[in-house]
């Protein structure tokens, strides 16, 4: 099995680190911040509340306020807006309606992992100067896309902040982020992995493409392509257009699951770190994958042209699976049916087993060990 944590040795292989993102440098800061933040949880007692300690290190933070839990999250888009800007220059088309959905999806898809129903979204749109907001077509697309994504998720858009940060954000660019607050009500919907165990099924939900993770790698790859962003991934679909397919909003699935009487034992949003996110929970289990979803054309294209092997690709990108649900084995097929009824393809992809902490992707002969994901 390929268990090495280093990329292939070919000189022309393009890794995520070569594209400017090194999680070995970023993750230690995350761990240090979590440890400092943990000490502040005691302040909640002043207000008569307590934190759900098991939510620390998860994708959203949970507070017990008595009759229900409150969950919260803040997430940024990353560099996907740069692709939209380049494609606007090449095609004259604004893609900011989809960029808005990407930004909201980054927050909501994290929030729902703990069992929360999204309630309120706040916007943070920081531009490199006031001129950015003067492009009416782009600004209106951002607003329209933001509202539409809120409508899909039945969430209120509460407000936001639109600073002009010359000297901090590059001129002509924008930094997009969203925060989201949700309710876990009834409390039985809480999903922080305390019930995760051997015998559970792993259901994977389809992605629409690269989503909003791995864009640094995708943008770096443009340098190798004969026609840049206009290089065809498949007939009639350019690389730039394929990259800009909006991230799937998964909250309609988790809400429909609850209405169907299915409460996941755990969830993972497959974003940065790729399929290694399946190892997110600290408990010691073996996660065995027997069915690999089809890889979307743009991700196949990236893997091929970046000359990455499967180990590097699945450890970086979503490779066709954007969200994982860990459910009771008897609920697995119904979970797939509920997802498909919401228009999102799904597969019973594997199972949780007793054993050392590792992810085994059997069809690809890949294994990620306990040291593959250090987020706590």
C-alpha positions in Angstrom: 0.0 0.0 0.0 1.1 3.6 -0.6 1.4 4.9 2.9 4.1 7.5 2.4 3.4 11.1 3.4 5.6 12.6 0.6 4.6 13.3 -3.0 5.9 11.3 -5.9 9.5 11.9 -6.8 8.9 12.9 -10.4 10.5 16.3 -11.0 7.4 17.8 -12.6 4.9 16.7 -10.0 3.0 19.7 -8.7 2.0 19.4 -5.0 -0.1 21.6 -2.8 3.0 22.7 -0.9 4.6 23.8 -4.2 1.5 25.9 -4.8 2.2 27.9 -1.7 0.1 26.0 0.9 2.0 24.0 3.6 -0.3 22.5 6.2 2.8 21.4 8.2 3.3 25.1 8.9 -0.4 26.1 9.2 -1.7 23.2 11.4 0.6 23.8 14.4 -0.8 27.4 14.7 -4.3 25.9 14.6 -3.4 23.5 17.4 -1.8 26.3 19.5 -4.9 28.5 19.0 -7.2 25.7 20.1 -5.3 25.1 23.3 -5.4 28.8 24.1 -9.1 29.0 23.2 -9.9 26.0 25.4 -9.0 28.0 28.5 -11.6 30.6 27.7 -14.5 28.2 27.7 -14.9 28.7 31.4 -16.1 32.2 30.8 -19.4 30.8 29.7 -20.2 29.8 33.3 -20.5 33.5 34.0 -23.6 33.6 31.8 -24.9 30.3 33.1 -23.9 28.3 30.0 -21.3 25.6 29.3 -19.4 24.5 26.2 -19.7 21.1 24.7 -16.1 20.1 25.1 -16.2 17.5 22.4 -16.9 20.2 19.9 -13.4 21.7 20.3 -11.4 20.7 17.3 -14.5 19.9 15.3 -15.7 22.0 12.4 -18.1 24.1 14.5 -18.2 25.1 18.2 -21.1 24.2 20.4 -22.5 25.8 23.5 -25.1 24.3 25.8 -27.7 27.0 26.6 -30.2 24.8 28.4 -33.1 23.7 26.2 -30.9 23.4 23.1 -27.4 23.9 21.8 -26.0 26.8 19.8 -23.4 26.1 17.1 -21.2 28.7 15.4 -18.6 28.9 12.7 -16.6 31.4 10.6 -15.0 30.5 7.3 -13.4 32.3 4.4 -13.6 31.5 0.7 -9.9 31.4 0.0 -8.5 32.2 -3.4 -11.3 31.0 -5.7 -12.3 34.6 -6.4 -9.1 35.1 -8.2 -10.2 32.5 -10.8 -13.5 34.4 -11.2 -11.5 37.6 -11.8 -9.3 36.0 -14.4 -12.3 34.4 -16.2 -14.1 37.8 -16.2 -11.1 39.3 -18.0 -11.1 36.4 -20.5 -14.9 36.0 -21.1 -16.5 39.2 -19.9 -18.8 37.1 -17.7 -19.3 37.6 -13.9 -19.1 34.5 -11.8 -19.7 36.1 -8.5 -23.1 34.6 -8.0 -21.4 31.2 -7.8 -18.6 32.7 -5.7 -21.2 33.8 -3.2 -22.6 30.3 -2.9 -19.0 29.0 -2.4 -18.5 31.4 0.5 -21.7 30.5 2.3 -21.1 26.8 1.7 -17.7 26.9 3.4 -19.5 28.0 6.6 -22.7 26.1 6.4 -21.1 22.8 5.4 -18.9 23.0 8.5 -21.8 24.0 10.8 -24.0 21.1 9.9 -21.3 18.5 10.8 -22.3 18.9 14.5 -26.0 18.4 13.8 -27.0 22.0 13.6 -29.7 23.6 11.6 -28.3 26.8 10.1 -30.1 29.9 11.3 -28.2 33.1 10.5 -25.4 33.9 8.1 -23.3 37.1 8.3 -21.2 38.4 5.4 -17.6 39.7 5.4 -16.6 41.3 2.1 -13.3 43.1 2.4 -12.1 44.8 -0.8 -8.7 46.3 -1.7 -10.4 49.6 -2.3 -13.8 51.3 -2.7 -13.6 50.9 -6.5 -14.3 47.2 -6.2 -17.9 47.9 -5.1 -18.4 50.3 -8.0 -18.6 47.4 -10.5 -22.4 47.1 -10.5 -22.6 43.8 -12.4 -20.1 42.1 -10.1 -21.6 43.6 -6.9 -25.2 42.7 -7.9 -24.1 39.1 -8.8 -22.5 38.8 -5.4 -25.7 40.0 -3.6 -28.0 37.8 -5.7 -25.9 34.7 -5.3 -25.6 35.3 -1.5 -29.4 35.6 -1.1 -30.1 32.6 -3.3 -27.7 30.4 -1.3 -29.4 31.6 1.9 -32.8 30.7 0.4 -31.6 27.2 -0.5 -30.5 26.6 3.1 -33.5 28.4 4.6 -31.2 30.7 6.6 -31.5 34.4 7.4 -28.9 36.8 6.1 -28.5 39.0 9.2 -26.0 41.5 8.0 -22.3 42.0 7.4 -19.2 44.1 7.0 -17.8 45.7 3.7 -14.5 47.3 4.5 -12.2 48.8 1.9 -8.7 47.7 3.1 -6.1 49.3 0.8 -2.7 48.0 1.6 -4.0 44.9 3.3 -6.1 43.4 0.5 -4.6 43.7 -3.0 -6.0 46.4 -5.2 -8.9 45.1 -7.3 -9.3 42.0 -5.2 -11.8 40.9 -2.5 -11.5 38.7 0.6 -14.8 36.9 1.2 -15.9 35.2 4.4 -19.1 34.1 6.2 -20.0 33.3 9.8 -23.0 31.1 10.6 -24.9 30.4 13.7 -27.3 27.5 14.1 -29.4 25.5 16.6 -29.1 21.9 17.6 -32.7 21.2 18.6 -33.6 18.8 19.9 -30.3 18.1 21.7 -30.3 14.5 20.4 -29.2 15.9 17.0 -25.8 16.7 18.4 -23.2 14.9 16.3 -19.7 15.1 17.8 -18.7 11.5 17.4 -19.4 10.2 20.9 -21.6 7.5 19.3 -19.3 6.8 16.4 -18.2 3.2 16.4 -17.4 -0.1 14.7 -20.1 -1.2 12.4 -21.1 2.3 11.3 -21.5 2.8 7.6 -19.7 5.6 5.7 -21.9 7.4 3.2 -20.2 9.9 0.8 -22.1 12.7 -0.9 -21.1 13.9 -4.3 -19.1 17.1 -4.9 -19.7 19.4 -7.9 -16.0 19.7 -8.6 -13.1 21.3 -6.7 -15.5 23.3 -4.4 -13.3 26.0 -2.7 -10.4 24.0 -1.6 -7.2 23.3 -3.5 -7.5 26.5 -5.6 -3.9 27.5 -4.9 -2.9 24.3 -6.6 -5.4 24.7 -9.4 -4.3 28.3 -10.1 -0.6 27.3 -10.1 -1.4 24.5 -12.6 -2.6 27.2 -15.1 1.1 27.9 -15.9 1.4 24.4 -17.5 -1.7 24.6 -19.6 -1.6 25.5 -23.3 -4.5 27.9 -23.2 -4.5 28.7 -19.5 -8.0 28.9 -18.0 -9.5 28.4 -21.5 -7.9 25.0 -21.9 -10.8 22.5 -22.3 -11.3 19.9 -19.6 -13.8 18.2 -21.8 -15.5 19.3 -25.0 -17.4 22.6 -24.3 -16.1 23.0 -20.8 -13.0 25.2 -20.1 -10.8 24.7 -17.1 -11.8 28.1 -15.6 -15.5 27.3 -15.9 -15.0 23.9 -14.4 -13.1 25.3 -11.4 -16.0 27.8 -10.8 -18.7 25.3 -10.4 -20.3 26.4 -7.1 -19.7 24.3 -4.0 -22.6 22.0 -3.1 -24.8 23.2 -0.2 -25.3 20.1 2.0 -27.7 21.4 4.7 -30.8 20.4 2.7 -29.6 16.8 3.0 -28.9 16.9 6.7 -32.2 18.6 7.4 -34.0 15.9 5.3 -32.2 13.2 7.1 -33.5 14.4 10.5 -37.1 14.6 9.1 -36.6 11.0 8.0 -35.6 10.0 11.5 -31.9 9.5 10.7 -29.3 11.2 13.0 -25.7 10.7 11.9 -23.2 9.5 14.5 -20.6 11.8 12.9 -20.1 14.0 9.9 -17.0 15.3 8.0 -16.8 18.1 5.5 -14.2 17.0 3.0 -12.4 20.2 2.3 -8.7 21.0 2.9 -6.6 17.8 3.6 -8.9 15.9 1.1 -10.0 12.5 2.3 -7.8 12.7 5.3 -10.7 14.6 6.8 -12.3 11.2 7.3 -9.8 10.7 10.2 -10.9 13.9 11.9 -12.4 12.4 15.0 -9.8 11.7 17.7 -11.2 8.2 18.5 -9.2 5.2 17.4 -11.0 3.5 14.5 -10.2 2.0 11.1 -12.1 3.5 8.3 -12.3 1.1 5.3 -13.5 2.4 1.9 -14.7 -0.3 -0.5 -16.5 2.0 -3.1 -14.9 5.1 -4.5 -17.3 7.7 -6.1 -16.6 8.8 -9.7 -14.0 11.6 -9.9 -15.4 14.8 -11.4 -13.7 15.8 -14.8 -11.9 18.9 -13.4 -10.3 16.9 -10.6 -9.2 14.2 -13.0 -7.8 16.9 -15.1 -5.9 18.5 -12.2 -4.5 15.1 -11.1 -3.4 14.3 -14.6 -1.7 17.6 -15.4 -0.2 18.1 -11.9 1.1 14.5 -12.3 0.0 13.5 -8.8 -0.5 9.9 -7.8 -3.7 8.9 -6.0 -2.1 9.3 -2.6 -1.3 12.9 -3.2 -4.6 13.7 -4.9 -6.9 12.0 -2.3 -4.9 13.6 0.5 -5.4 17.1 -1.0 -8.7 17.3 -3.0 -12.2 16.0 -2.5 -11.9 13.7 -5.6 -15.7 13.6 -6.1 -16.9 13.3 -2.5 -17.6 16.6 -0.7 -19.2 15.4 2.5 -19.1 12.2 4.7 -21.9 10.9 6.9 -21.2 8.2 9.4 -24.5 6.5 10.1 -25.9 3.2 11.6 -25.5 0.4 9.1 -29.2 -0.1 9.0 -29.7 3.6 8.0 -27.1 3.6 5.2 -29.3 2.8 2.1 -32.0 5.2 3.3 -29.4 7.9 3.8 -28.4 7.5 0.1 -32.0 7.7 -0.9 -32.6 10.8 1.1 -29.6 12.5 -0.4 -30.6 11.6 -3.9 -34.1 13.0 -3.3 -32.4 16.3 -2.6 -30.6 16.1 -5.9 -27.2 15.0 -4.5 -25.7 11.7 -5.5 -24.5 9.5 -2.7 -22.8 6.1 -2.1 -22.5 3.7 0.8 -18.7 3.8 0.5 -17.4 1.9 3.4 -17.5 1.1 7.1 -16.0 1.8 10.5 -14.1 -1.0 12.1 -12.3 -1.7 15.3 -8.6 -1.4 14.9 -5.8 1.2 14.7 -6.6 4.7 13.5 -6.2 4.7 9.8 -8.1 5.2 6.5 -7.8 2.4 4.0 -9.1 3.1 0.5 -9.1 -0.4 -0.8 -9.9 0.1 -4.6 -6.9 2.5 -4.8 -4.5 0.6 -2.5 -4.1 3.8 -0.4 -3.7 4.0 3.4 -3.5 7.1 5.5 -2.3 6.6 9.0 -2.9 8.3 12.4 -0.3 10.9 11.6 -1.9 12.0 8.3 -4.1 14.6 10.0 -3.0 16.7 13.0 -5.7 19.2 13.8 -5.8 18.9 17.6 
